[in-house]
Amino acid sequence: MGRQFELFFPNRDVLATAELLEDLAPRTCQLFWEQLPVTEETYHTRRSGCELFVITPPWPALPGQENGSMYCEAGDIFFFYFAPGYPDAPLHLVTRGLRDYVHLGFFYGRNSQPTGPYGPVAGNRFAIFRDNLEGFAAVAQKTRQEGYETLIVRRKGQRETSPKDRPSRGETPRATASQPRSMCRGTYSRWGLSVGPRARRWPCCGLRRGVVWAARDDRSAG
Amino acid sequence: MPRAIEILFPRRDLLFRAALLEDLAPKTCQAVESRLPFSAPVYHTRRSGKEIQVVFPRPPEHPGPENQTVYASPGDIFYVWFPPDECVDLAHLGVFYGSHSRPSVPFGPRPQNLFAQVLEEQREQFAALCEVIWREGTDNIIVQPATGT
């Protein structure tokens, strides 16, 4: 039985458990384990079907291909590394200086395939869900309507996250018409990405600066 | 001047215009226009790539296959409908904002009716907005006939 880790949505109070596939992907598992705990904001996939993912700065060492597959089933957890210039990198991070990054994909449903802009991509399948995949899937579905969530990935029994990984506010505010959620809380500054004046050079130069954009810039400045 | 539709994001005070491809998809254009204006939520797709989906009040008559393709370009707007025995009986408009994307369903790529295109000069702005919807969740939009010039 491999080492176990937890996937926790602090704002939803939903906890799932997963297990490392240490026999199949020992390098990936070890390097992943050394990164924990990780607190990041989630993204829902745009191409791959039922996948929620987080992205993190590139690890100090990368595992290379290991237990690679382009096929997945519900409950699989994949590691991907994307080099600078990857066309599907989130635009709002690219404008803040994002280059290469690690993508951890949590496949919560069937009829899915890891897919990138050029077609299916192989990732390292290194862990699987052991407990409460349903709860995780329900939150993943909700993010499609309500926006991204904060996800804490930590070793099982690792109750306290280190201060730098604690969510910057107690509760992620929900987006409303008058108060959209800021896209740049602690995460990106932790990455060393710019959230100051560069963030204002949003690539949609012609975009009218409505409520959303003005509010976002104010928050990122502060 | 070809006919056009407008896509309005009231919460963000943004307006986009799309030209209808009347020559290529006359029945689809007519079916969509017969339902204007309407207000509906938009979702980001999870299979098709860089696309947002607008829940569409289905017209009484489905226009049938017309100008179908699986190869989408930025700005393309598709009319998407599945026969009730194959999927849920729901129509939506799929608006693509980036390249390397194709209309897909749980069992793979699936051709759809291409009937309109967002104006080229608005596509970059539109793509930036769609990235925000991807991150922050659904929004409500209004689709209406284009007015004025």
Contacts between the chains, C-beta under 8 A, distances in Angstrom:
chain1	res1	chain2	res2	distance
A	43	B	134	7.6
A	43	B	135	7.2
A	44	B	44	7.0
A	44	B	46	6.1
A	44	B	134	7.4
A	45	B	46	5.9
A	46	B	44	6.6
A	46	B	45	6.5
A	46	B	46	6.8
A	46	B	48	7.8
A	46	B	49	5.7
A	46	B	50	6.1
A	46	B	51	7.8
A	46	B	134	6.7
A	47	B	46	7.9
A	47	B	47	6.6
A	47	B	48	7.4
A	47	B	49	5.0
A	47	B	101	7.6
A	48	B	46	7.6
A	48	B	47	7.6
A	49	B	46	6.0
A	49	B	47	5.3
A	49	B	106	7.3
A	50	B	46	6.9
A	51	B	46	7.8
A	87	B	99	7.8
A	87	B	100	6.6
A	90	B	131	7.0
A	90	B	135	7.3
A	91	B	127	7.7
A	91	B	128	6.7
A	91	B	131	4.4
A	92	B	131	6.4
A	92	B	132	7.8
A	92	B	135	7.0
A	111	B	106	3.9
A	111	B	107	7.0
A	117	B	49	7.5
A	117	B	99	7.4
A	117	B	100	3.5
A	118	B	100	6.8
A	143	B	137	7.0
A	144	B	43	6.0
A	144	B	44	6.6
A	144	B	46	6.9
A	144	B	137	6.9
A	144	B	138	7.4
A	145	B	43	7.3
A	145	B	137	5.2
A	145	B	138	4.8
A	146	B	137	4.6
A	146	B	138	7.7
A	147	B	135	6.4
A	147	B	136	4.1
A	147	B	137	3.6
A	148	B	135	5.5
A	148	B	136	7.2
A	148	B	137	8.0
A	175	B	136	5.4
A	175	B	137	6.7
A	177	B	11	5.3
A	180	B	136	6.7
A	181	B	136	6.1
A	183	B	132	7.7
A	183	B	135	6.4
A	183	B	136	7.8
A	202	B	128	6.6
A	203	B	124	7.1
A	203	B	128	6.2
A	204	B	124	5.8
A	204	B	125	4.5
A	204	B	127	7.4
A	204	B	128	3.3
A	204	B	129	7.3
A	205	B	124	7.9
A	206	B	121	8.0
A	206	B	122	8.0
A	206	B	124	7.2
A	206	B	125	5.2
A	207	B	14	7.5
A	207	B	125	5.0
A	207	B	128	6.0
A	207	B	129	7.3
A	208	B	13	6.6
A	208	B	14	6.5
A	210	B	12	5.0
A	210	B	13	4.2
A	210	B	14	6.6
A	211	B	11	7.8
A	211	B	12	7.2
A	211	B	13	7.1
A	212	B	11	7.8
A	212	B	12	5.3
A	212	B	132	7.2
